[in-house]
Every structure is written in structure tokens, then in C-alpha cells.
Amino acid sequence: MIVYVAMALWLMISAAARVAIQLGSGLDLDVLPFISGGIGLVGLVLLLPAYEDRRTHRRD
């Protein structure tokens, strides 16, 4: 699970970095960072219920 969270966070960080680089260099914005950032955000949102179930599950 930690790997999936790390991958989703990496997608969002790399998307933000790409937008910042494009804006800093004066290039037109590309839609790819928004798509990959959105995928990362959706991945994190989908993992939240599984995390909550795992956290509240009693281990016998």
C-alpha cells in the first residue's frame, strides 16, 4: 500500500513541477501534467477507504 501512495504522490509532484517549469520558461501549458496529477489524486482518493479499513481492523 505504501508503494501505491508513493506512486500517486509522485504523479502529483511531477505534474506540479512540470507546470512550474512550463510557466517559468514561457511555454504554453500542456494538458499532460493535469492528467497525470488527476490520476495521482484519484489514486489517493481510491486508497483512502482501504487505508481506513486496514487501520480500524482488529488484529487477533
N, C-alpha and C positions, 0 to 999 in steps of 0.2 A: 504494500500500500504506500509506503514511503516513496518508492520509486515513481509511482503514478503521480503523487503530489509534486515531487521534484520536477517531473517532466512537464506538468501543467504550469507550474511556476516558471520554468524555463521558457516555455512558449510565450507567456505574458511578458517576461522581462526582455526577451529578444525582440518581441513586437514593439515594445516601448522604445528600445534602443534604436531600432530601425527607423521608427517615425522621427525620433530626435535627430538622427544622422541626416535623414532626408530633409527635414526642416532646416537644419543647420547649414546644409550645403546648397540650399535654394532649389532643390529639385521638386518636381510635382510629387504629391503624395501618391503612393501605390496602395492598392487595397489589400495586398497580401498580409501586411502586419495586422490589420484589423481582423482578418480571417483567422490567422494563427492565434492572436490574442483572444479572440472569441472562443476558439476551440479550447484553449487553456482554461478560460473561465468556465465554460460548460463542463469541462473535465473536473474541475474543483467542485462545482455545484453538485455534480452527479456522485462524487465521492463522499460528500458530507453525510448522507443517510447511512452509508456503510460504516463510516467512522463512528457515528453516534451509536449504531447497533453494537459495534465492537467494544466501544468504551463502556456501555451500560450492561453488556452481557456479563453475567457472573461466571467466574471460572470455578468449577468444582474440583 
